[in-house]
Amino acid sequence: MQAMIFRKRGEPAPEPASGSARLHALVAGHLPEADADTHALVTAIAGLLACVAYADREYREAEQAHVREALGRVHGLSPAGVEAICAVLHERLVEIAAGNQQQHTRRLRELAEPELRREVLDALVDLAAADHELSMAETELLRRTASAIGLTQDDYVAAQARHRDRLSVLK
């Protein structure tokens, strides 16, 4: 039996199957003038935000607000684009967080200068601390992420120093 080649007139195109594919499609759609590397970089940042947001298995309002604020700093991404990305992160957080962390870190390491990688790490640490506590799971994920994006232990320590009082391992 032959597969259907055409959709019926007026039938919308199917959404990409995976959460990561949907995330990438949204980034590309909301940054139409950006190149493929920028799309990959912004997708990687959003994916890493999802990974950190779900590290403690909860996605609280404070964390959602921080994700929204971090994405709002992406040059060229409109408020509608931020909201669309936040919506897919909310809907498919577990799938995105569980799926492609290694790919996201590799893309960030390959496409971003060290200064941008440090800025992303700062945003990730701030996200983890948004609920006023840095759990052991979050701390371990952040340390692995810092290393995977080509930063040093000193970079990680500097990023988390602002939140040292929130580290659950010290309480």
C-alpha positions as CSV (number, residue, x, y, z in Angstrom):
1,M,0.0,0.0,0.0
2,Q,1.3,3.4,-1.0
3,A,1.7,6.1,1.7
4,M,-0.4,9.3,1.3
5,I,1.7,11.9,-0.5
6,F,-0.6,14.9,-0.3
7,R,-2.6,16.3,2.6
8,K,-6.2,17.4,1.9
9,R,-6.6,21.0,1.1
10,G,-6.8,23.1,4.2
11,E,-5.5,20.3,6.4
12,P,-2.8,21.7,8.7
13,A,0.6,20.2,8.6
14,P,1.3,17.7,11.4
15,E,3.4,19.0,14.3
16,P,6.8,17.5,14.7
17,A,6.7,14.3,16.6
18,S,9.2,14.9,19.4
19,G,9.3,17.7,21.9
20,S,12.8,18.6,20.8
21,A,11.8,18.7,17.1
22,R,8.8,20.9,18.1
23,L,11.1,23.2,20.1
24,H,13.5,23.5,17.2
25,A,10.6,24.3,14.8
26,L,9.3,27.0,17.1
27,V,12.7,28.6,17.5
28,A,13.2,28.6,13.7
29,G,9.7,30.0,13.1
30,H,10.1,32.8,15.6
31,L,13.7,33.7,14.5
32,P,13.1,33.7,10.7
33,E,16.0,35.9,9.8
34,A,18.5,34.0,11.9
35,D,20.8,31.4,10.4
36,A,20.8,27.6,11.2
37,D,23.5,27.9,13.7
38,T,21.5,30.6,15.7
39,H,18.5,28.3,15.6
40,A,20.6,25.4,16.9
41,L,22.1,27.6,19.6
42,V,18.8,29.0,20.9
43,T,17.3,25.5,20.8
44,A,20.2,24.2,22.8
45,I,19.8,27.0,25.4
46,A,16.0,26.4,25.7
47,G,16.7,22.6,26.0
48,L,19.2,23.1,28.7
49,L,16.8,25.4,30.6
50,A,14.3,22.5,30.4
51,C,16.9,20.1,31.7
52,V,17.7,22.3,34.7
53,A,14.1,23.2,35.3
54,Y,13.2,19.5,35.6
55,A,16.3,18.4,37.5
56,D,14.4,18.4,40.8
57,R,11.3,16.9,39.2
58,E,9.2,20.0,39.7
59,Y,8.6,23.0,37.5
60,R,7.4,25.7,39.8
61,E,6.0,29.1,38.8
62,A,9.3,30.9,39.9
63,E,11.2,28.6,37.5
64,Q,8.8,29.2,34.7
65,A,9.1,33.0,35.2
66,H,12.9,32.6,35.1
67,V,12.8,30.6,31.9
68,R,10.5,33.3,30.4
69,E,13.0,36.0,31.5
70,A,16.0,34.1,30.2
71,L,14.4,33.5,26.8
72,G,13.3,37.2,26.7
73,R,17.0,38.1,26.5
74,V,17.5,36.3,23.2
75,H,18.1,39.0,20.6
76,G,15.4,39.0,17.9
77,L,13.0,36.7,19.8
78,S,9.6,38.4,20.2
79,P,7.4,38.1,23.2
80,A,5.1,35.9,21.2
81,G,8.1,33.6,20.4
82,V,9.1,33.5,24.1
83,E,5.5,32.5,25.0
84,A,5.4,29.8,22.3
85,I,8.7,28.3,23.5
86,C,7.6,28.5,27.1
87,A,4.3,26.7,26.2
88,V,6.1,23.8,24.5
89,L,8.5,23.6,27.4
90,H,5.6,23.4,29.8
91,E,3.7,20.8,27.7
92,R,6.7,18.6,27.0
93,L,9.2,19.4,29.7
94,V,9.9,15.8,30.8
95,E,10.4,14.7,27.2
96,I,12.7,17.6,26.4
97,A,14.6,17.3,29.6
98,A,15.1,13.6,29.2
99,G,15.9,13.6,25.6
100,N,18.9,15.6,24.3
101,Q,21.0,17.1,27.0
102,Q,24.2,15.8,25.5
103,Q,23.2,17.2,22.1
104,H,22.3,20.6,23.6
105,T,25.6,20.8,25.5
106,R,27.6,19.8,22.4
107,R,25.9,22.5,20.3
108,L,26.5,25.2,22.9
109,R,30.1,24.2,23.2
110,E,30.6,24.2,19.4
111,L,28.6,27.3,18.5
112,A,29.1,29.7,21.4
113,E,32.1,31.7,22.6
114,P,33.2,31.1,26.2
115,E,31.6,34.4,27.3
116,L,28.2,33.3,26.1
117,R,28.6,29.9,27.6
118,R,29.4,31.5,31.0
119,E,26.3,33.7,30.6
120,V,24.2,30.6,29.8
121,L,25.6,28.8,32.9
122,D,24.7,31.8,35.0
123,A,21.2,31.7,33.7
124,L,21.0,27.9,34.4
125,V,22.3,28.3,38.0
126,D,19.8,31.2,38.5
127,L,17.0,29.0,37.2
128,A,18.0,26.1,39.6
129,A,18.0,28.6,42.5
130,A,14.7,30.2,41.5
131,D,12.8,28.1,44.0
132,H,15.2,29.3,46.8
133,E,17.1,26.0,47.0
134,L,19.8,24.2,45.0
135,S,19.2,20.5,45.4
136,M,21.9,17.9,45.1
137,A,20.4,16.7,41.8
138,E,20.5,20.3,40.4
139,T,24.0,20.9,41.6
140,E,25.3,17.7,40.0
141,L,23.5,18.5,36.7
142,L,24.9,22.0,36.7
143,R,28.5,20.7,37.4
144,R,28.2,18.2,34.5
145,T,26.7,20.8,32.2
146,A,29.5,23.3,33.0
147,S,32.1,20.7,32.0
148,A,30.2,19.5,29.0
149,I,29.9,23.1,27.6
150,G,33.7,23.5,27.9
151,L,33.8,25.5,31.1
152,T,36.0,24.9,34.2
153,Q,35.2,24.1,37.7
154,D,36.1,27.7,38.6
155,D,33.5,28.9,36.1
156,Y,30.9,26.8,37.9
157,V,32.0,27.9,41.4
158,A,31.8,31.6,40.3
159,A,28.3,31.0,38.8
160,Q,26.9,29.3,41.9
161,A,28.6,31.6,44.4
162,R,25.7,34.1,44.3
163,H,23.4,31.3,45.6
164,R,25.8,29.6,48.1
165,D,23.3,30.0,50.9
166,R,20.7,28.0,48.9
167,L,22.8,24.9,48.5
168,S,20.9,22.1,50.2
169,V,24.1,20.1,50.6
170,L,25.4,22.7,53.0
171,K,22.3,22.8,55.1
